[in-house]
Amino acid sequence: MRLQKYLAHAGVASRRKAEELIAAGHVRVGGKIVRKLGTSVEAGARVEVAGKLVELPHEHRYVVLHKPEKVMTTMRDPGGRRTVAEMIPKNLGRIVPVGRLDYDTAGVLLMTDDGDLAHVLTHPRFGVEKTYRAVVRGKLLAPDIKAFLAGVRLEEGSAQPAKVRVVRTGTGFSEIDITIHEGRNRQVRRMFEATDHPVTSLVRLRFGPISLGELKIGNWREATEKEVSSLRALANSAHSAEDDG
């Protein structure tokens, strides 16, 4: 990054004013005065203006992972099982999973170092939507769909109403898209079990504004600018709701 751009991003001054500071000899890089405009600043370089250290504001990382089955949604596992931490390059820094995705469930998982956003996305109060594609045994009938729309009864109490869509049916199975707003332990599996349709395969397609899309299983990508904007809008909306409450 060019030095004047670095100073502007750090909030020291506008880019034009930063050029003036450089030309006047007020800027040091690595302890040496730099007067040449356009000087490149490497990551981790020590930059000072008038003797004061200048640092770029921390930019959060948002990584989307297509978690496979048989992988723990944790940073480490005492039992030696594979974890999502092993699937992300170390140079991305310390990013952690947002919420949990069951060991036997594949699909989209957001990982970040933005603790504030993680709180919003996982807090029950804000009811962030999650969509799964489930393959279940048997054919989902009208009374089953009605039960999901009303709120399937579980041991600890009825789940909130869920949206379901039958994608296709075959001999002895149904493929269903289901959208929920809660995050109870193994909730989707238990909801289908309660209606006598055990799950044989489960993939999370969407988590809030983050969709799995064409991301291959086991691969990861950075969240797009559009996705990050949607995440931040979600967080801002949640904070406004908290202030109003």
N, C-alpha and C positions, 0 to 999 in steps of 0.2 A: 504494500500500500504506500502511496506517495505521502511524504511527510505532511504536507499541508492538508491533505484529505484526512490523515490520522488525527491531526489537531482539531479539525472541524468535527469529526465524528466523536471526539472526546469532549466536545462542548467548550473548548477553549475560546474559539472565535470563529467567525465566518472563514471560508477558505481564502478570501482575498486578504482579510486581516491576518490570517495565519501566515500568508506569504510575506507580509510586512514584518512580522515578528521574526521570521527566519532570516530575511535579508538584513535585519538589524542586529543579528547575532544573539538573540535572546533564547534560542533553542539549542539544546544539547541532545545528542543521541549517543548513547554509550559513553557518556562523560565528555564528549568532544563537541565543540560548537560546530553547527552545520549552517552554512549560509546558502547552499546551493538548492534552488527550488527543484522539486521533482525527485529529491533524494528518496530512495526506497527504505521503508522501515520493515524489518523482519519481525515475525511473531516473537514476542517475548523481549523485544528490545527495550532498554530503559530510555524513556524520553522525558526531558525536563524543560519547562518553560519558566524563565526567571528563577531558576533554582528549585522549582516545585515539580514533583513527579506527576506525570500525566498518564492516565490509563484509559483505555477504551471501556465503555460500559459493558458489563457482561451480557452477552446475547445467549438466550436460552436455546437449547437444542431440542428438536422434536423429531423423533425417529419412529417410523412405522415399520413394524416387523410382521411377517407372516409366520406366526408360530406354528410349528408342526405338533402333532400329537406326541405324547410321551416326552414332553419337555416341561420342566417346572417354571412357573412364572415367578421366579425368585432370583436373587443375585448369587445365591449359593445354596447347596443342599447337603445336609449332614449325611444323607443316605447315598451320596455319590451319583445321584441321577443328573442327567443333563439339564442345564438351566439356560434361560434366555440370555444371561450375561455372556455365555460362551459363544453366542451367535452374533455379537456386536463387536466391531473393532475397538481395541483399547483406546485408540486416538480420538474417539468421540467423547472422551471424558466420562465422568460418573453420571450416567443416566439410569433411571430406574423405571420399572414397569408402572403404569397407571392402572390400578386395580389388579384383578386377577383373572386369568383364563385357565380353566381347569386343565389338569395334567392330560386328560384324554380328549381335550377339545383343541382344534386347530383354529387358525384365523387371525384377524387383525388385532394387533397389540400396539398401543402407543407407549413409547418410552421417552422420558424427558428429565431434565433437571429443574423444571419449573414446578416447584412445590405448591404454589398458589393455584395454578391451573389443575394440578393433580387432585387437590382438595375438592375443587368444584366438580370435576368429572366423576368423582367417586362418592360424593356425599349424597345420601338418599334424598335429601330435601330438594335437590335440583333435578332429579329424575332424568338424567341423560339417557337418550334412546340407544338401545343396542339391538341389532338385527342379526339373527342366526339362521343358517340353513340346516335343517335337521332331516335326516332320513330315519323314519320310524317304522315299526312293524304295524301291519294292518292298514286299513283305510280309514282316514279321518272322516267321520260322518257329521251331519248337521248338529246333533246334540253335543259332540265333542267341541266343535267350533264355538257353539253357544257358551260352553263352559269356560273356554279361554276368554271370550269377550266379557263374561261376567266376573271372572277372577277364579282361577282354579284353586280348590281348597287343598292346602298343604298342612303338614303336622303342626306347624307353628302359627297357622292362620292363613286365610285366603290371600293369594297373590293379587296384585293389582291387575286390572284388565290388560290383556295382551292382544295385539293385532296378529292375525294369522292369514296366510295365503297358501293355498295348495298349488305347488309348482307342477307336480305330476304324480300320478299313481301307477303302480304296477302290480304284479302278482305278489301279494303279501307285504307290500310296503307303500309308503307315501313319502314324498319329498315336500317339506313344508318350510316356508319362510315365516319366522316368528319375531315380533318386535316387542321388547319389554323395556320397562323404565327402572327396574330394581336390579339389585346385585346380590341376591341371596345365594348361599352356597349351592352349587350344582342346580340352580333354579330351573333352567329349561329342561334338563333331564328329569327332574322330579315332577314337573308339570305334566310332561307327556306320560310318565309312569302312572300318575294319578288318573289319567284317562285311559289307561290300559294300552298305551302305545309306546313301548320302550324304545329309546333312541339307540340306533346302531352306528350313527355317524353324526358329528356336530361340528360346524364351522361358523365362526363369527364373521359376518360379512361387513358389518359397520359398527363403529363405536363413536357416537356423537357425529361430528362432521367428517370423520376419517373413514374412508371406504377401502376395502381390500383391493378392489379393482383387479388388475392383471398381475399384481405382485405374486411371484412364484413362491411356493412353499419353501420356507427356510431362508428366504431373502429379505433384505431390508432396504429402505429408502428414506431420504429426508422428507419431511412433510413439505408440501407445496406452500407457496406464499398464500394462496387462497385458503388452504386448510388452516394455516397458522392464524390468518385474519379471522376465520370463523371460530377458532378456539379462543382467541382473545375476546371476541365479541361475546362469546358464551360466558367467559369469566367476568367480563364487565357487567353483563346482564345479571349474573348471580350476585355480584357485589351490590348492585342497585337494589335487588330484591331484599338483601340482608339489611341494607340501610333503611328501606321502607318498612321492614318488619320490626 
